[in-house]
Structures are given as structure tokens and as C-alpha cells.
Amino acid sequence: MSLSLETPALRLEGIIKSFPGVKALSEVSLSVNRGEIRALVGENGAGKSTLIKILSGAYVADKGRVELFGEEIAHPMPAGMIARGVAVIYQELAQAPHLTVAENIFLGRLPRLGVRIDWTAANAMSRSIMTKLGFDIDPTARIQDLSVAKRQMVEIAKAMVRDARIVVLDEPSAVLAQAEIDQLFDIVRHLARESGVAFIYISHRLGEVFALSDTVTVLRDGKTVHTGRSSDLDAQALIRHMVGREMGDIYPKRTPRIGEIVLKANSLSDRGLLRDATIALREGEIVGLFGLSGAGRSELLRTLFGAASRSGGGVELFGAPADVRSPRDGIGNGLGLLPEDRKTQGLFLDQSIRSNITLSSINKLTRFGMIQRGPETATIERAQRELSINMGSPELEAQFLSGGNQQKVVLAKWLQTSPSVIIFDEPTRGVDVGAKFEIYRLMRQLAERGVAILMISSELPEILGMSDRILVLHERQIVAELTRDQASEERIIELATTGSQAESQPQ
């Protein structure tokens, strides 16, 4: 697009922000024009969230200027920034799930007839904005009954009702299927082109940066290190700006040493949520599992781990039947699970890193009812060294770690149980490119030690780059098994969407 030379929609100049012991932002500047889609990228801890919170008024900058459409905002406050047209749509949506779509859109400002709420007007106005944006969502539906994609659409509608002119999208695609991402991108492009809305798009998925944005700003260690047109960069150049060094091939070739079958699931079923799934995992092998949203990925891994009851089929471990009916059974049989939502299912965020790492092995570290501090400290130090966990102190609460380091803590917890099989569910969701390298390295090291790995991912490049073998799910059934050489993005998508070539299902 041809960038406008008129007064920018947003100008941040010389923003400085410090917290105790940390300088989060150092002289950061950012200028975004009307109708521009600006990508904001950087590793976790680079300062992206802090900068956005200053823009929204949630944080106050120690120094610097905030201008909206040429007007300096002396004391940005959340309500004032919303009133001036700034909307931030976070990855973790702040919605009232028990209320309706219309109630969420007009939360705190529902239309009234005298002292009564005018529900007819609220629903009609909600339907009108939905139609204008191309959404098909019932204004009377409750938020808790909607998909994540539709919940995001509600947030966009809320922003437009409030006449948002600057919209920040923070990792919006992290939980969306590709078709939903494409729809989101169409909406963003339409609003930028037709309504002049300025967008700031934050994502760790570099392919999205190039697919959607006009320009890109890179933050590193709290400083602006690059701003320019997205089309002037390639992925390697962008990564180099983000991490400050050459990273090499993100998916280096390896020659796996595949051994005997560790786990075999035969015709697993789960009351219609999963249909006759047969899967085998071997020592030293990384098996990728791909399927669209609703295809049964979560049901399969939960059934394998014992977190969901099965209505048919069985599981074998090292050739012998295994009665895996609960997570306790799964752990006892050498299975580990890194869940998709590490914050609610993988960690106790308000507890220390020390407690989170040793939770799974507390019995080994306890004698006469007392935790043995020497062995416990040795366990923590070994995990920190082997997994390169970046933490100031093991007494720090897990909530204060970056996404990548949180994922490493979850992995450290499972490694204390010496698992034979580890299930990685979306292993790099919400982590930066540098942390992705580390997680991929750790996965390869585990495979080289003979651990069998099942990796569920919605990122096709990750599936293709990391997997020795790929399974494709369609409508809750495994419809294909592909070797690395047989697989391509086009073939996997075709299988996942149509279920064609079902005759290649593994026996």
C-alpha cells in the first residue's frame, strides 16, 4: 500500500519504562499511519507488552510522548484511551462468558428506555455491526457457547461500536484454525482499507507477519532495532533482527535412530468424539499429529494419557496391555503430557519454579515426611543447566517467566519421572523464535535418548520440519500416515479438510 504522509494515527516517541531491577523500554519510538497494518515483533521480554500497556493507559511511561492523531496525551488512562479510539484485543480475551454477545459488545453502555435497558435496540445494533463486518453471530448467544474465533469477532465488533481507530491485536491467531485466520486477515484488511483503522499486529508466527502487515517494527531488549516495510525482509533477516544473531536452520536435518514400539493404541474410541484411532510410537521417533479444529486432536491425546475415558479400544506399552484409565495411570506407565494451555493445566503459576519442577518427583525427594533440600536443589540446578531455563531465582513464581521458560519448566517437571513417551500439545504456542529453537533442540535431544514423542501442532511448518512421521486427523479419525518424504503442506491440508486418501490409514 502507499503509506500516507499525513499526521500519523499514533506516535510514540522516546518511551522509557523501568520496573524494579529491569529497564523494560529504552527510548522506544513507534509511528503508525491511518489504514496501516504494522507488525510488532520481538522475543518474549523484548518489551512488546509493556509498550502496548503504555499505549492503552494501563502503564504510565517514565519518560516519552504519546500522540494520537497529532494530539499529545499528557496522562494516558485506560478509559480515556478507549474514548479516543484505542482498542487492545488480547490473546486471553477479557469477556463475561455468562453474558450474551450484545451484552458484551455494549458492556457498561447498554441503550436504555428511561430506566430500563432497551434489549431490542441492543440486539438490533449488535446484529447491524455484525452484518457490516461480515460476521454471522447471534446477538442473543452467550459468549461461553461460542468458538474462540467467534469470541474474537465479538471483540472486534465491540471495538468498532466504540469507534476504534487504532486496534492492537495481540497473538490473535494462536488458537485459530487456518480458515479462521484467513477470515480474520480479510476483516483486518477491509477495516484498514475501507475505514482507515490503524492496526498493530503482534505475533510470533513470522509467516503471518509477511502475509498481513505493511510494515514491521522489531523490539529487542527493550529497544527499537528495526522499522521498515515487511516486503523488504525475508524470514532469516527478520529473525536476525529479533535475536541479534544468525540462527541457522530452524529445523536442522537429523537421522533418527528409531527403535522398538513403545506405545501402541488400537482402535481407540471415545463415545463419538474419537473413532477407531490406531497409533504406534517408537523409541527415538518424533511423530507429528495434524488436524483442523474439532478433528479430535485433544480427544486423542487425552485418551492416550488417561485424562478422558474411552468407550473402545486398548493401549499397549512395550508390547504388553496397559490399563491407562487416569492421568495417574499414564504417569505410572511412563507417559508425560505437556498440555496446550500450560498456564492453567501445566503449571501452578502462583507457586515457585522450584515447586513446579519437583512436583512430579516429590516422593523421591522426601524422607521421613521432609523434603531433602540437598537433592531438591541438585534437581533444580540440573534442570536449569540441561534445559537452559532463564530464571533469576528458583523461588520466583512461575507466572513471572516468559512463555518459553514456562514451557521448559513444564518439561523439566516431566523429565523427573523418566518418561518413555512424551506428548507435546502445541509445544511452541505463544513463545518467541529464540525459545522455539531451544524447544526444538530439547525435543531432538529427547528423541536421541530414545524417548518416543507425539507432537500435536496447528503449525504446518512445525509439523513438516520436526516430524519423522505424520498422522492426519479428519472428523475424529486418523485418515493418513505419511513419511517425511511423502508429506507436503498441500497434501496434509487436503487430507485434513476432505479426508481423502483414507486408504493410507495405518494398520
C-alpha positions as semicolon CSV with decimal commas, in nm:
position;residue;x (nm);y (nm);z (nm)
1;M;0,000;0,000;0,000
2;S;0,106;0,364;-0,037
3;L;0,173;0,491;0,313
4;S;0,016;0,825;0,398
5;L;0,228;1,131;0,468
6;E;-0,046;1,293;0,679
7;T;-0,042;1,315;1,057
8;P;0,007;0,963;1,198
9;A;-0,275;0,795;1,382
10;L;-0,028;0,705;1,655
11;R;0,312;0,837;1,753
12;L;0,512;0,709;2,049
13;E;0,840;0,895;2,099
14;G;1,129;0,814;2,333
15;I;0,929;0,584;2,560
16;I;1,120;0,476;2,870
17;K;0,979;0,239;3,131
18;S;1,157;0,068;3,418
19;F;1,049;-0,179;3,682
20;P;1,250;-0,273;3,993
21;G;1,578;-0,413;3,860
22;V;1,463;-0,412;3,496
23;K;1,462;-0,147;3,223
24;A;1,174;-0,271;3,009
25;L;1,182;0,003;2,743
26;S;1,466;0,232;2,646
27;E;1,391;0,525;2,412
28;V;1,137;0,328;2,205
29;S;0,962;0,514;1,923
30;L;0,676;0,397;1,702
31;S;0,466;0,579;1,441
32;V;0,166;0,421;1,265
33;N;-0,046;0,585;0,993
34;R;-0,419;0,562;0,928
35;G;-0,501;0,246;0,736
36;E;-0,161;0,089;0,805
37;I;-0,111;-0,263;0,936
38;R;0,204;-0,262;1,149
39;A;0,353;-0,585;1,280
40;L;0,525;-0,558;1,619
41;V;0,761;-0,847;1,679
42;G;1,035;-0,948;1,919
43;E;1,128;-1,225;2,157
44;N;0,944;-1,266;2,486
45;G;1,076;-0,997;2,717
46;A;1,161;-0,762;2,431
47;G;0,912;-0,502;2,559
48;K;0,609;-0,552;2,332
49;S;0,354;-0,599;2,611
50;T;0,492;-0,309;2,812
51;L;0,472;-0,078;2,511
52;I;0,111;-0,178;2,439
53;K;0,012;-0,129;2,802
54;I;0,155;0,222;2,787
55;L;-0,047;0,287;2,470
56;S;-0,365;0,156;2,640
57;G;-0,303;0,359;2,957
58;A;-0,255;0,054;3,178
59;Y;0,106;0,161;3,245
60;V;0,249;0,511;3,278
61;A;0,575;0,574;3,094
62;D;0,866;0,711;3,297
63;K;0,951;0,935;3,004
64;G;0,834;0,995;2,648
65;R;0,540;1,125;2,444
66;V;0,216;0,959;2,338
67;E;0,031;1,126;2,049
68;L;-0,299;1,027;1,889
69;F;-0,379;1,197;1,558
70;G;-0,138;1,479;1,638
71;E;-0,267;1,541;1,991
72;E;-0,030;1,473;2,281
73;I;-0,193;1,274;2,558
74;A;-0,039;1,408;2,877
75;H;-0,171;1,146;3,117
76;P;-0,296;0,837;2,930
77;M;-0,558;0,644;3,126
78;P;-0,747;0,330;3,012
79;A;-1,093;0,493;2,993
80;G;-0,954;0,798;2,818
81;M;-0,762;0,597;2,560
82;I;-1,070;0,386;2,483
83;A;-1,270;0,707;2,439
84;R;-1,004;0,832;2,196
85;G;-1,040;0,520;1,981
86;V;-0,769;0,285;2,111
87;A;-0,872;-0,082;2,140
88;V;-0,647;-0,367;2,255
89;I;-0,768;-0,720;2,185
90;Y;-0,558;-0,956;2,393
91;Q;-0,492;-1,325;2,326
92;E;-0,665;-1,407;2,654
93;L;-0,997;-1,237;2,588
94;A;-1,142;-1,029;2,870
95;Q;-1,510;-1,115;2,832
96;A;-1,807;-1,201;3,051
97;P;-1,873;-1,560;2,933
98;H;-2,215;-1,590;3,102
99;L;-2,350;-1,280;2,924
100;T;-2,479;-1,254;2,568
101;V;-2,296;-1,122;2,265
102;A;-2,495;-0,798;2,276
103;E;-2,429;-0,753;2,648
104;N;-2,055;-0,794;2,593
105;I;-2,049;-0,554;2,298
106;F;-2,230;-0,282;2,494
107;L;-2,095;-0,373;2,837
108;G;-2,133;-0,067;3,063
109;R;-2,316;0,131;2,796
110;L;-2,632;-0,064;2,708
111;P;-2,902;0,151;2,542
112;R;-3,192;0,246;2,766
113;L;-3,558;0,340;2,751
114;G;-3,588;0,557;3,055
115;V;-3,459;0,349;3,343
116;R;-3,499;0,019;3,156
117;I;-3,245;-0,146;2,925
118;D;-3,362;-0,142;2,563
119;W;-3,280;-0,503;2,471
120;T;-3,443;-0,472;2,129
121;A;-3,211;-0,183;2,039
122;A;-2,905;-0,358;2,185
123;N;-2,967;-0,672;1,981
124;A;-3,053;-0,476;1,665
125;M;-2,737;-0,263;1,688
126;S;-2,526;-0,571;1,758
127;R;-2,674;-0,750;1,457
128;S;-2,613;-0,442;1,243
129;I;-2,242;-0,415;1,328
130;M;-2,201;-0,791;1,284
131;T;-2,358;-0,774;0,938
132;K;-2,140;-0,477;0,844
133;L;-1,829;-0,671;0,942
134;G;-1,944;-0,987;0,767
135;F;-1,995;-1,189;1,088
136;D;-2,275;-1,439;1,134
137;I;-2,323;-1,438;1,510
138;D;-2,650;-1,434;1,704
139;P;-2,653;-1,129;1,939
140;T;-2,852;-1,332;2,194
141;A;-2,599;-1,618;2,209
142;R;-2,394;-1,649;2,525
143;I;-2,020;-1,594;2,491
144;Q;-1,942;-1,924;2,665
145;D;-2,120;-2,110;2,383
146;L;-1,911;-1,955;2,105
147;S;-1,586;-2,076;1,949
148;V;-1,269;-1,880;2,021
149;A;-1,278;-1,741;1,667
150;K;-1,629;-1,602;1,716
151;R;-1,533;-1,460;2,055
152;Q;-1,257;-1,264;1,882
153;M;-1,509;-1,141;1,627
154;V;-1,722;-1,013;1,915
155;E;-1,422;-0,820;2,048
156;I;-1,364;-0,665;1,706
157;A;-1,732;-0,571;1,687
158;K;-1,708;-0,415;2,033
159;A;-1,409;-0,210;1,919
160;M;-1,592;-0,090;1,608
161;V;-1,903;0,005;1,808
162;R;-1,674;0,219;2,023
163;D;-1,542;0,380;1,703
164;A;-1,194;0,235;1,745
165;R;-0,941;0,396;1,514
166;I;-0,629;0,222;1,647
167;V;-0,661;-0,152;1,713
168;V;-0,396;-0,375;1,869
169;L;-0,428;-0,750;1,804
170;D;-0,211;-0,947;2,048
171;E;-0,140;-1,302;1,921
172;P;-0,495;-1,336;1,782
173;S;-0,423;-1,646;1,572
174;A;-0,275;-1,862;1,848
175;V;-0,592;-2,068;1,891
176;L;-0,744;-2,034;1,542
177;A;-0,762;-2,280;1,254
178;Q;-0,624;-2,166;0,918
179;A;-0,968;-2,088;0,772
180;E;-1,044;-1,870;1,075
181;I;-0,707;-1,694;1,042
182;D;-0,781;-1,620;0,676
183;Q;-1,118;-1,470;0,774
184;L;-0,955;-1,258;1,044
185;F;-0,698;-1,127;0,797
186;D;-0,973;-1,038;0,548
187;I;-1,152;-0,839;0,818
188;V;-0,834;-0,655;0,919
189;R;-0,751;-0,566;0,559
190;H;-1,107;-0,447;0,497
191;L;-1,115;-0,223;0,806
192;A;-0,772;-0,079;0,725
193;R;-0,857;-0,014;0,360
194;E;-1,220;0,100;0,386
195;S;-1,233;0,263;0,731
196;G;-0,874;0,380;0,777
197;V;-0,829;0,184;1,101
198;A;-0,463;0,160;1,204
199;F;-0,362;-0,186;1,326
200;I;-0,074;-0,308;1,537
201;Y;-0,041;-0,685;1,493
202;I;0,165;-0,884;1,744
203;S;0,256;-1,241;1,652
204;H;0,533;-1,496;1,694
205;R;0,427;-1,657;1,366
206;L;0,655;-1,492;1,115
207;G;0,458;-1,621;0,817
208;E;0,164;-1,411;0,935
209;V;0,384;-1,103;0,960
210;F;0,467;-1,126;0,590
211;A;0,115;-1,230;0,487
212;L;-0,068;-0,945;0,661
213;S;0,147;-0,648;0,755
214;D;0,255;-0,348;0,551
215;T;0,539;-0,260;0,786
216;V;0,719;-0,419;1,077
217;T;0,886;-0,289;1,391
218;V;1,127;-0,514;1,580
219;L;1,200;-0,474;1,951
220;R;1,498;-0,636;2,118
221;D;1,595;-0,595;2,483
222;G;1,358;-0,300;2,521
223;K;1,490;-0,108;2,220
224;T;1,371;-0,046;1,865
225;V;1,621;-0,223;1,639
226;H;1,437;-0,210;1,306
227;T;1,139;-0,047;1,135
228;G;1,064;-0,087;0,767
229;R;0,845;-0,242;0,502
230;S;0,773;-0,610;0,553
231;S;0,837;-0,677;0,185
232;D;1,199;-0,563;0,224
233;L;1,278;-0,854;0,460
234;D;1,279;-1,231;0,449
235;A;1,232;-1,465;0,745
236;Q;1,604;-1,503;0,816
237;A;1,659;-1,127;0,815
238;L;1,365;-1,073;1,048
239;I;1,490;-1,343;1,287
240;R;1,836;-1,185;1,282
241;H;1,687;-0,851;1,390
242;M;1,486;-1,021;1,666
243;V;1,763;-1,226;1,826
244;G;2,069;-1,025;1,722
245;R;2,249;-1,317;1,563
246;E;2,225;-1,577;1,288
247;M;2,016;-1,873;1,400
248;G;2,077;-2,116;1,114
249;D;1,815;-2,366;1,002
250;I;1,528;-2,374;1,249
251;Y;1,459;-2,736;1,153
252;P;1,803;-2,895;1,103
253;K;1,812;-3,233;0,933
254;R;1,865;-3,533;1,157
255;T;1,899;-3,906;1,109
256;P;1,670;-4,064;1,367
257;R;1,763;-4,393;1,533
258;I;1,420;-4,547;1,559
259;G;1,380;-4,847;1,788
260;E;1,102;-5,073;1,907
261;I;0,738;-4,977;1,952
262;V;0,692;-4,816;2,294
263;L;0,322;-4,734;2,284
264;K;0,051;-4,874;2,062
265;A;-0,313;-4,768;2,073
266;N;-0,558;-4,999;1,898
267;S;-0,895;-4,872;1,771
268;L;-0,943;-4,611;2,043
269;S;-1,294;-4,466;2,059
270;D;-1,447;-4,206;2,288
271;R;-1,828;-4,202;2,256
272;G;-1,829;-4,040;1,913
273;L;-1,554;-3,788;1,994
274;L;-1,289;-4,026;1,861
275;R;-1,332;-4,307;1,608
276;D;-1,115;-4,619;1,591
277;A;-0,781;-4,438;1,627
278;T;-0,480;-4,666;1,583
279;I;-0,137;-4,522;1,652
280;A;0,212;-4,658;1,724
281;L;0,500;-4,462;1,878
282;R;0,858;-4,591;1,858
283;E;1,175;-4,524;2,052
284;G;1,364;-4,221;1,923
285;E;1,087;-4,112;1,686
286;I;0,902;-3,780;1,663
287;V;0,550;-3,834;1,529
288;G;0,355;-3,527;1,424
289;L;-0,024;-3,517;1,452
290;F;-0,219;-3,263;1,246
291;G;-0,589;-3,193;1,225
292;L;-0,819;-2,896;1,195
293;S;-1,005;-2,754;1,494
294;G;-1,261;-3,010;1,610
295;A;-1,094;-3,301;1,431
296;G;-1,028;-3,485;1,758
297;R;-0,667;-3,396;1,841
298;S;-0,737;-3,310;2,205
299;E;-0,963;-3,613;2,247
300;L;-0,690;-3,845;2,115
301;L;-0,413;-3,720;2,340
302;R;-0,640;-3,707;2,645
303;T;-0,748;-4,065;2,581
304;L;-0,388;-4,180;2,537
305;F;-0,287;-4,012;2,862
306;G;-0,589;-4,141;3,054
307;A;-0,746;-3,800;3,104
308;A;-1,055;-3,899;2,905
309;S;-1,247;-4,224;2,933
310;R;-1,250;-4,448;2,627
311;S;-1,550;-4,641;2,508
312;G;-1,350;-4,883;2,295
313;G;-1,001;-4,999;2,207
314;G;-0,692;-5,058;2,416
315;V;-0,336;-4,942;2,484
316;E;-0,015;-5,145;2,486
317;L;0,316;-5,037;2,635
318;F;0,628;-5,227;2,529
319;G;0,404;-5,498;2,384
320;A;0,202;-5,562;2,700
321;P;-0,157;-5,445;2,767
322;A;-0,170;-5,134;2,986
323;D;-0,476;-5,018;3,175
324;V;-0,443;-4,640;3,131
325;R;-0,769;-4,506;3,269
326;S;-0,649;-4,194;3,451
327;P;-0,357;-3,948;3,439
328;R;-0,212;-4,129;3,741
329;D;-0,212;-4,449;3,533
330;G;-0,049;-4,261;3,244
331;I;0,229;-4,124;3,463
332;G;0,280;-4,461;3,628
333;N;0,323;-4,620;3,286
334;G;0,588;-4,371;3,174
335;L;0,377;-4,114;2,990
336;G;0,422;-3,738;3,013
337;L;0,196;-3,462;2,875
338;L;0,286;-3,101;2,802
339;P;-0,063;-2,952;2,763
340;E;-0,169;-2,688;2,514
341;D;-0,263;-2,446;2,792
342;R;0,045;-2,458;3,012
343;K;-0,077;-2,173;3,235
344;T;-0,389;-2,350;3,360
345;Q;-0,306;-2,716;3,300
346;G;0,073;-2,740;3,322
347;L;0,181;-2,501;3,596
348;F;0,088;-2,365;3,935
349;L;0,153;-2,003;3,840
350;D;0,145;-1,867;4,194
351;Q;0,396;-2,123;4,318
352;S;0,774;-2,115;4,284
353;I;0,972;-2,254;3,993
354;R;1,128;-2,492;4,246
355;S;0,789;-2,634;4,346
356;N;0,671;-2,669;3,986
357;I;0,982;-2,861;3,877
358;T;0,989;-3,102;4,171
359;L;0,613;-3,158;4,194
360;S;0,618;-3,482;3,994
361;S;0,913;-3,630;4,185
362;I;0,835;-3,512;4,538
363;N;0,822;-3,871;4,668
364;K;1,182;-3,930;4,556
365;L;1,295;-3,615;4,736
366;T;1,111;-3,679;5,062
367;R;1,244;-3,870;5,361
368;F;1,051;-3,922;5,683
369;G;0,796;-3,667;5,559
370;M;1,056;-3,397;5,500
371;I;1,185;-3,266;5,167
372;Q;1,560;-3,318;5,141
373;R;1,688;-2,975;5,037
374;G;2,021;-3,101;4,903
375;P;1,877;-3,344;4,646
376;E;1,598;-3,095;4,566
377;T;1,849;-2,816;4,492
378;A;2,057;-3,055;4,280
379;T;1,744;-3,143;4,080
380;I;1,668;-2,775;4,018
381;E;2,025;-2,694;3,917
382;R;2,040;-2,991;3,679
383;A;1,710;-2,891;3,515
384;Q;1,821;-2,531;3,479
385;R;2,150;-2,637;3,324
386;E;2,016;-2,904;3,087
387;L;1,714;-2,708;2,968
388;S;1,874;-2,360;2,976
389;I;1,593;-2,219;3,191
390;N;1,642;-1,844;3,228
391;M;1,537;-1,763;3,585
392;G;1,667;-1,519;3,839
393;S;1,590;-1,749;4,131
394;P;1,411;-2,085;4,172
395;E;1,198;-1,911;4,435
396;L;1,046;-1,684;4,168
397;E;0,680;-1,756;4,096
398;A;0,627;-1,934;3,764
399;Q;0,391;-1,662;3,643
400;F;0,682;-1,423;3,603
401;L;0,868;-1,639;3,349
402;S;0,843;-1,588;2,974
403;G;0,632;-1,832;2,775
404;G;0,935;-2,024;2,654
405;N;1,079;-2,062;3,002
406;Q;0,741;-2,166;3,140
407;Q;0,732;-2,441;2,878
408;K;1,079;-2,555;2,983
409;V;0,967;-2,574;3,347
410;V;0,673;-2,796;3,246
411;L;0,915;-3,019;3,053
412;A;1,157;-3,025;3,349
413;K;0,874;-3,147;3,571
414;W;0,803;-3,440;3,342
415;L;1,167;-3,532;3,293
416;Q;1,190;-3,606;3,666
417;T;0,959;-3,903;3,603
418;S;1,193;-4,053;3,336
419;P;0,912;-4,089;3,079
420;S;0,926;-4,330;2,785
421;V;0,667;-4,128;2,591
422;I;0,612;-3,752;2,595
423;I;0,310;-3,590;2,431
424;F;0,373;-3,229;2,326
425;D;0,046;-3,042;2,263
426;E;0,122;-2,719;2,071
427;P;0,477;-2,705;2,216
428;T;0,569;-2,359;2,084
429;R;0,236;-2,176;2,108
430;G;0,295;-1,825;2,239
431;V;0,676;-1,849;2,255
432;D;0,926;-1,641;2,062
433;V;1,154;-1,758;1,785
434;G;1,459;-1,797;2,009
435;A;1,264;-2,012;2,256
436;K;1,131;-2,220;1,964
437;F;1,489;-2,310;1,870
438;E;1,552;-2,421;2,228
439;I;1,235;-2,631;2,249
440;Y;1,307;-2,799;1,914
441;R;1,662;-2,872;2,030
442;L;1,533;-3,029;2,350
443;M;1,280;-3,241;2,160
444;R;1,553;-3,372;1,929
445;Q;1,779;-3,449;2,227
446;L;1,499;-3,643;2,396
447;A;1,440;-3,844;2,078
448;E;1,812;-3,919;2,053
449;R;1,792;-4,058;2,408
450;G;1,522;-4,299;2,293
451;V;1,212;-4,115;2,414
452;A;0,907;-4,156;2,187
453;I;0,748;-3,818;2,110
454;L;0,399;-3,738;1,986
455;M;0,370;-3,373;1,880
456;I;0,034;-3,210;1,815
457;S;0,065;-2,879;1,632
458;S;-0,155;-2,650;1,422
459;E;0,155;-2,500;1,255
460;L;0,226;-2,696;0,938
461;P;0,588;-2,579;0,903
462;E;0,648;-2,714;1,254
463;I;0,483;-3,046;1,170
464;L;0,684;-3,082;0,848
465;G;1,010;-2,963;0,999
466;M;1,013;-3,169;1,318
467;S;0,832;-3,494;1,236
468;D;0,981;-3,825;1,127
469;R;0,627;-3,945;1,052
470;I;0,299;-3,754;1,026
471;L;-0,056;-3,862;1,115
472;V;-0,354;-3,666;0,982
473;L;-0,691;-3,647;1,158
474;H;-1,022;-3,578;0,985
475;E;-1,357;-3,586;1,162
476;R;-1,215;-3,763;1,468
477;Q;-1,044;-4,036;1,269
478;I;-0,684;-4,089;1,157
479;V;-0,711;-4,088;0,778
480;A;-0,345;-4,093;0,673
481;E;0,008;-4,175;0,779
482;L;0,284;-4,001;0,584
483;T;0,661;-4,026;0,591
484;R;0,867;-3,709;0,590
485;D;0,933;-3,752;0,216
486;Q;0,565;-3,809;0,133
487;A;0,437;-3,505;0,322
488;S;0,374;-3,155;0,191
489;E;0,157;-2,868;0,314
490;E;-0,085;-2,914;0,024
491;R;-0,127;-3,287;0,081
492;I;-0,175;-3,255;0,457
493;I;-0,435;-2,978;0,417
494;E;-0,622;-3,182;0,155
495;L;-0,635;-3,483;0,388
496;A;-0,732;-3,275;0,690
497;T;-1,016;-3,098;0,510
498;T;-1,158;-3,376;0,292
499;G;-1,036;-3,699;0,447
500;S;-0,935;-3,819;0,101
501;Q;-0,676;-4,093;0,055
502;A;-0,823;-4,267;0,358
503;E;-0,687;-4,593;0,224
504;S;-0,342;-4,486;0,353
505;Q;-0,461;-4,514;0,714
506;P;-0,208;-4,712;0,920
507;Q;-0,290;-5,069;1,006
